[in-house]
């Protein structure tokens, strides 16, 4: 059963309107924003056929492994409706009418509008390559949206914004590393696409991180406990319930490929944790209540603990993994140990 947050937390959240108003500057206006069509062949041009041919030629050298990770990243972005639903579940920050003028509601809608372009662009890019099974991908998106998403935020904006701070940095890193793979594969346009999406995620990461930093300034005990609780529950990846109707372990298999390709690894998880501890000045906070001080000690020890586990995994890499992905017409990928 989900409990409502206490009156103290709700009052803190409701007192943040002016602060949130300032963070709205991290969103771009529609007029200055890029749109998916800016990066795709112009189907209205006389030479559209030549543009498509060039587009496909650039994408032809991308490996199956790269395609699988790109598809998984795109599917994660396409699950945006579940993420906006999550934001509207946080007490005190929801958009009760759908057009509320509160700073929290305007942030939620503005963030969603910017994020919506990511899935649109990657979806169209993959469709135009002709190298992936779009129906299998669409089935996966359909399943994922139907299955839902539960990051264990419990309607608590403190916990929720810790989670979103972590995830925005994770997606920034993932798209940035995909840009690197695109360049390695010879597709400069895909490099640009992943790079500009990563730039959006960086702005969003800054805003969510600022929300939590403010909470640490005005309510450090509750913020510390929220951070600790989220990390103890572990970060649930947004697309962990993806399913294509065939592979019940699809997300695990996608994650193995992403780890192998260096797109998102255990060491990235560690880096994000360290970054949040540093940004929110966890180690230097003083005069905490006993329970919060205990949570502080737990958080400060996490990076070292995670690093030992990751290094142990490197010393004992898994046996060869053989996986088939419906996204690439059931072609097989075999990975031997680490990348």
Backbone torsions as a table, in degrees:
resi	resn	phi	psi	omega
1	UNK	NA	132.3	-179.8
2	UNK	-87.0	127.5	179.5
3	UNK	-95.1	147.8	176.5
4	UNK	-74.8	153.9	179.7
5	UNK	-72.9	158.5	-176.2
6	UNK	-74.9	165.5	-175.2
7	UNK	-62.5	-32.6	-179.5
8	UNK	-63.8	-48.3	179.3
9	UNK	-62.2	-42.8	-179.2
10	UNK	-61.3	-40.3	179.4
11	UNK	-64.8	-38.8	178.1
12	UNK	-62.4	-47.7	-179.3
13	UNK	-61.0	-42.4	-178.6
14	UNK	-70.5	-19.8	179.5
15	UNK	-84.2	-2.9	-172.4
16	UNK	-93.6	9.2	-174.3
17	UNK	-55.1	-46.3	-178.3
18	UNK	-64.9	-39.1	179.2
19	UNK	-64.6	-44.8	179.7
20	UNK	-64.4	-37.7	177.3
21	UNK	-55.6	-41.5	178.9
22	UNK	-64.7	-35.2	-178.1
23	UNK	-73.2	-18.2	178.5
24	UNK	-60.3	-20.0	176.7
25	UNK	-66.8	-14.3	177.0
26	UNK	-80.2	-8.2	171.5
27	UNK	-92.9	148.2	178.7
28	UNK	-97.5	150.7	176.2
29	UNK	-69.4	160.5	177.8
30	UNK	-59.1	-38.9	-175.7
31	UNK	-64.4	-32.3	-177.8
32	UNK	-99.9	6.0	-176.9
33	UNK	-92.0	147.7	170.8
34	UNK	-74.3	158.7	175.5
35	UNK	-129.5	154.1	-176.6
36	UNK	-52.3	-38.1	-176.3
37	UNK	-62.6	-20.5	-179.7
38	UNK	-65.5	-19.8	-173.1
39	UNK	-114.5	9.8	-174.4
40	UNK	-120.1	159.8	176.6
41	UNK	-55.8	142.2	-179.8
42	UNK	-84.9	103.2	-175.6
43	UNK	-74.0	-6.2	177.7
44	UNK	-95.9	-7.5	-177.7
45	UNK	-78.4	154.7	178.8
46	UNK	-63.2	-30.5	-177.9
47	UNK	-100.6	29.9	-176.9
48	UNK	-57.6	-35.6	-179.0
49	UNK	-63.9	-42.1	178.0
50	UNK	-65.8	-37.7	177.9
51	UNK	-62.9	-42.2	178.3
52	UNK	-64.0	-42.9	-179.5
53	UNK	-61.0	-43.0	178.2
54	UNK	-66.2	-41.4	177.9
55	UNK	-57.3	-48.4	-178.4
56	UNK	-68.1	-34.8	178.6
57	UNK	-62.6	-43.4	179.6
58	UNK	-61.2	-38.1	-176.1
59	UNK	-82.0	-10.6	-172.3
60	UNK	-68.6	-22.6	-177.1
61	UNK	-90.5	-5.0	179.5
62	UNK	-66.5	133.7	-179.4
63	UNK	-71.5	160.2	175.4
64	UNK	-59.5	-37.1	179.4
65	UNK	-62.2	-43.3	178.1
66	UNK	-63.5	-42.6	179.3
67	UNK	-61.7	-42.1	-179.2
68	UNK	-61.3	-44.1	-179.3
69	UNK	-68.1	-39.1	179.0
70	UNK	-64.3	-41.5	177.6
71	UNK	-62.7	-45.6	179.6
72	UNK	-60.8	-39.9	176.9
73	UNK	-65.3	-40.5	179.5
74	UNK	-64.8	-43.6	179.4
75	UNK	-61.7	-39.3	177.0
76	UNK	-59.9	-42.4	178.3
77	UNK	-68.1	-35.0	-177.3
78	UNK	-71.2	-12.7	177.5
79	UNK	-84.4	19.7	-177.5
80	UNK	-50.6	-39.6	-179.7
81	UNK	-54.9	-33.4	179.6
82	UNK	-71.4	-29.3	-179.3
83	UNK	-75.1	-39.6	176.0
84	UNK	-65.9	-37.6	175.3
85	UNK	-58.9	-40.6	178.4
86	UNK	-60.5	-48.6	180.0
87	UNK	-57.6	-41.1	-178.2
88	UNK	-75.0	-6.6	176.1
89	UNK	-88.7	-14.0	-179.2
90	UNK	-74.4	127.9	-178.3
91	UNK	-66.9	133.2	177.2
92	UNK	89.9	-9.9	-177.3
93	UNK	-124.5	8.4	-174.4
94	UNK	-76.8	172.1	178.2
95	UNK	-114.4	83.2	-168.2
96	UNK	-63.2	-29.3	-178.4
97	UNK	-101.0	-13.9	-174.0
98	UNK	90.3	-15.6	177.7
99	UNK	-135.5	23.9	-177.8
100	UNK	-57.6	146.7	-178.9
101	UNK	-96.0	6.9	179.5
102	UNK	-66.8	150.0	178.4
103	UNK	-57.4	-38.5	179.1
104	UNK	-62.4	-44.7	-178.9
105	UNK	-66.6	-40.3	179.5
106	UNK	-67.4	-35.0	174.5
107	UNK	-62.4	-48.4	-177.5
108	UNK	-58.1	-46.4	-179.0
109	UNK	-70.0	-40.5	179.8
110	UNK	-66.0	-43.0	176.3
111	UNK	-60.5	-44.5	179.7
112	UNK	-62.5	-41.4	-179.7
113	UNK	-62.3	-41.0	178.3
114	UNK	-68.8	-43.2	-178.2
115	UNK	-65.7	-30.9	-176.1
116	UNK	-59.5	-30.3	-178.6
117	UNK	-68.3	-26.5	-174.5
118	UNK	-65.3	-52.5	178.7
119	UNK	-63.7	-39.2	179.1
120	UNK	-58.6	-47.4	-176.7
121	UNK	-67.6	-48.1	-178.5
122	UNK	-65.4	-36.2	178.4
123	UNK	-62.0	-48.6	-179.1
124	UNK	-66.7	-38.4	177.1
125	UNK	-58.1	-50.4	-177.8
126	UNK	-64.0	-39.4	177.5
127	UNK	-58.6	-45.5	-175.5
128	UNK	-72.5	-21.4	177.4
129	UNK	-66.7	-28.6	-176.6
130	UNK	69.9	13.9	-173.9
131	UNK	-105.7	-3.4	-178.0
132	UNK	-127.8	158.7	179.4
133	UNK	-86.6	95.9	-174.7
134	UNK	-64.5	-32.0	179.9
135	UNK	-66.8	-41.5	177.3
136	UNK	-62.4	-37.6	178.2
137	UNK	-66.9	-43.8	179.5
138	UNK	-64.3	-36.2	175.6
139	UNK	-63.0	-40.5	179.0
140	UNK	-63.3	-43.6	178.1
141	UNK	-62.0	-43.3	179.8
142	UNK	-59.6	-46.8	178.0
143	UNK	-61.4	-44.5	-175.8
144	UNK	-62.6	-44.4	178.3
145	UNK	-65.3	-36.8	178.6
146	UNK	-69.3	-36.4	-177.5
147	UNK	-73.1	-29.5	176.6
148	UNK	88.5	-164.2	-171.3
149	UNK	-160.8	126.8	-179.1
150	UNK	-136.8	99.7	179.9
151	UNK	-85.7	11.6	179.8
152	UNK	64.2	35.1	178.8
153	UNK	-78.6	-22.5	176.1
154	UNK	58.1	37.7	178.7
155	UNK	63.6	9.4	-176.2
156	UNK	-93.9	114.0	-179.4
157	UNK	-63.4	-28.0	176.6
158	UNK	-59.9	-53.3	178.7
159	UNK	-64.6	-41.3	-177.1
160	UNK	-61.3	-41.0	-177.7
161	UNK	-78.3	-25.5	168.8
162	UNK	-62.3	-46.1	-179.5
163	UNK	-61.5	-48.1	-177.6
164	UNK	-67.2	-32.5	175.4
165	UNK	-60.7	-43.3	178.6
166	UNK	-65.9	-48.2	-173.8
167	UNK	-69.5	-35.7	178.7
168	UNK	-63.7	-39.2	176.9
169	UNK	-67.9	-37.8	179.2
170	UNK	-62.6	-43.7	179.9
171	UNK	-69.8	-34.7	175.5
172	UNK	-59.0	-47.2	-179.8
173	UNK	-63.6	-43.7	-178.1
174	UNK	-61.9	-47.5	-179.9
175	UNK	-68.1	-35.7	177.4
176	UNK	-62.8	-42.8	179.4
177	UNK	-71.2	-30.6	173.5
178	UNK	-64.8	-35.9	176.5
179	UNK	-61.0	-39.5	177.3
180	UNK	-62.7	-44.3	178.2
181	UNK	-64.6	-37.7	178.5
182	UNK	-62.6	-42.5	178.1
183	UNK	-63.7	-41.8	178.5
184	UNK	-62.3	-34.2	179.5
185	UNK	-83.3	-2.5	176.1
186	UNK	87.6	13.7	-179.4
187	UNK	-108.5	91.7	-177.4
188	UNK	-66.6	-31.1	179.6
189	UNK	-68.2	-41.3	176.4
190	UNK	-64.8	-36.1	175.6
191	UNK	-58.3	-45.2	178.8
192	UNK	-62.6	-42.9	-178.5
193	UNK	-60.8	-50.7	-178.2
194	UNK	-67.0	-33.4	179.7
195	UNK	-67.2	-41.1	-177.8
196	UNK	-74.2	-32.2	174.3
197	UNK	-66.0	-42.4	177.6
198	UNK	-59.6	-36.3	177.9
199	UNK	-64.4	-39.7	175.0
200	UNK	-59.8	-46.9	-177.5
201	UNK	-62.0	-32.4	179.0
202	UNK	-65.0	-40.8	177.4
203	UNK	-65.8	-41.6	-179.9
204	UNK	-66.8	-39.9	176.5
205	UNK	-57.8	-42.2	-179.2
206	UNK	-62.7	-42.8	-178.8
207	UNK	-64.8	-50.6	-178.8
208	UNK	-63.5	-38.0	176.1
209	UNK	-63.0	-37.1	177.6
210	UNK	-67.4	-37.1	176.7
211	UNK	-56.2	-48.2	-176.7
212	UNK	-71.2	-37.6	177.5
213	UNK	-58.5	-40.5	177.0
214	UNK	-63.1	-40.5	178.3
215	UNK	-62.7	-37.6	177.1
216	UNK	-65.6	-30.7	180.0
217	UNK	-74.3	-36.8	-174.7
218	UNK	-101.7	-18.5	-176.8
219	UNK	-149.6	62.4	-170.4
220	UNK	-61.2	-36.3	-177.9
221	UNK	-64.8	-49.8	-179.4
222	UNK	-67.5	-36.9	178.7
223	UNK	-64.8	-40.5	179.2
224	UNK	-63.6	-43.0	179.5
225	UNK	-65.7	-38.0	178.7
226	UNK	-64.4	-45.6	178.6
227	UNK	-59.7	-46.7	180.0
228	UNK	-62.1	-44.3	-178.8
229	UNK	-61.8	-42.6	-179.4
230	UNK	-62.8	-42.5	-178.2
231	UNK	-72.1	-33.5	176.7
232	UNK	-66.4	-37.0	177.7
233	UNK	-73.7	-13.6	-174.4
234	UNK	69.6	150.8	-176.8
235	UNK	-78.7	115.0	177.9
236	UNK	-81.1	122.2	-179.5
237	UNK	-67.3	141.2	-173.0
238	UNK	-57.0	-32.6	-174.6
239	UNK	-104.2	24.3	-172.9
240	UNK	-68.0	-14.5	178.0
241	UNK	-99.3	18.7	178.5
242	UNK	-65.9	145.7	-178.5
243	UNK	-156.8	138.2	-178.4
244	UNK	-107.6	10.0	-178.1
245	UNK	87.1	-3.1	-178.1
246	UNK	-126.5	-52.6	-171.4
247	UNK	-103.0	108.1	-179.9
248	UNK	-69.9	-14.4	179.5
249	UNK	-110.1	30.1	-173.5
250	UNK	-58.0	-45.7	-178.1
251	UNK	-63.5	-41.7	178.7
252	UNK	-60.9	-41.6	-179.9
253	UNK	-67.3	-42.5	175.1
254	UNK	-59.0	-43.0	-178.3
255	UNK	-64.7	-36.2	178.2
256	UNK	-62.6	-43.4	179.1
257	UNK	-66.1	-43.4	179.3
258	UNK	-60.7	-41.1	177.6
259	UNK	-64.4	-46.5	-178.5
260	UNK	-61.2	-38.4	-177.8
261	UNK	-83.6	-2.8	178.9
262	UNK	75.2	20.6	-179.4
263	UNK	-82.8	-42.3	174.4
264	UNK	-150.0	116.2	-171.6
265	UNK	-124.7	173.6	175.6
266	UNK	-60.5	-32.1	-179.9
267	UNK	-73.3	-27.2	172.4
268	UNK	-66.7	-40.8	177.1
269	UNK	-57.2	-43.1	179.3
270	UNK	-65.1	-45.1	-178.9
271	UNK	-60.7	-40.4	179.8
272	UNK	-64.7	-43.2	178.7
273	UNK	-60.4	-46.1	178.5
274	UNK	-62.0	-40.2	-179.1
275	UNK	-62.7	-43.2	179.7
276	UNK	-66.7	-40.5	177.7
277	UNK	-60.6	-41.0	-180.0
278	UNK	-71.4	-46.4	-177.3
279	UNK	-61.5	-40.3	-176.4
280	UNK	-93.0	6.3	174.7
281	UNK	53.5	44.9	-175.7
282	UNK	-60.7	-40.5	-173.6
283	UNK	-69.8	-22.7	-173.5
284	UNK	-101.0	-3.8	-179.7
285	UNK	-68.0	137.9	-177.1
286	UNK	-127.4	171.7	176.5
287	UNK	59.3	37.5	178.1
288	UNK	-85.0	154.5	172.4
289	UNK	-64.7	155.4	-175.4
290	UNK	-52.5	-45.1	-178.6
291	UNK	-64.9	-40.0	178.7
292	UNK	-69.0	-36.9	177.6
293	UNK	-64.0	-37.8	176.5
294	UNK	-65.0	-40.7	177.1
295	UNK	-64.9	-38.4	177.8
296	UNK	-59.8	-45.6	179.1
297	UNK	-61.5	-42.2	178.1
298	UNK	-60.0	-46.4	-177.4
299	UNK	-65.4	-40.3	-178.2
300	UNK	-67.2	-24.8	178.8
301	UNK	-87.1	-13.4	-173.7
302	UNK	-59.6	-49.1	-177.0
303	UNK	-56.6	-42.5	178.9
304	UNK	-63.9	-41.2	178.9
305	UNK	-63.9	-45.9	179.4
306	UNK	-63.1	-39.0	-178.6
307	UNK	-63.4	-41.6	177.9
308	UNK	-61.2	-42.0	179.1
309	UNK	-65.4	-41.5	-179.4
310	UNK	-67.0	-41.2	178.7
311	UNK	-66.6	-36.2	175.9
312	UNK	-63.2	-39.5	177.5
313	UNK	-64.1	-35.1	177.7
314	UNK	-67.3	-36.8	-179.6
315	UNK	-71.7	-24.5	-178.8
316	UNK	-127.4	70.3	-178.2
317	UNK	-63.6	152.5	179.8
318	UNK	-66.9	159.3	174.4
319	UNK	-65.1	167.3	-178.9
320	UNK	-53.5	131.6	178.9
321	UNK	-102.4	128.0	178.9
322	UNK	-117.9	115.8	-173.0
323	UNK	-135.1	142.4	173.0
324	UNK	-109.3	138.5	-179.7
325	UNK	-120.8	122.2	177.3
326	UNK	-60.8	-27.5	-177.5
327	UNK	-60.0	-29.1	-179.7
328	UNK	-115.5	43.0	175.7
329	UNK	59.4	40.5	176.5
330	UNK	62.8	21.0	173.7
331	UNK	-69.4	153.2	-175.6
332	UNK	-95.8	146.5	171.7
333	UNK	-123.8	128.7	177.2
334	UNK	-118.8	122.7	-179.0
335	UNK	-115.4	132.0	179.6
336	UNK	-110.6	106.4	177.5
337	UNK	64.5	-142.6	-175.1
338	UNK	-94.3	158.4	178.5
339	UNK	-69.9	NA	NA
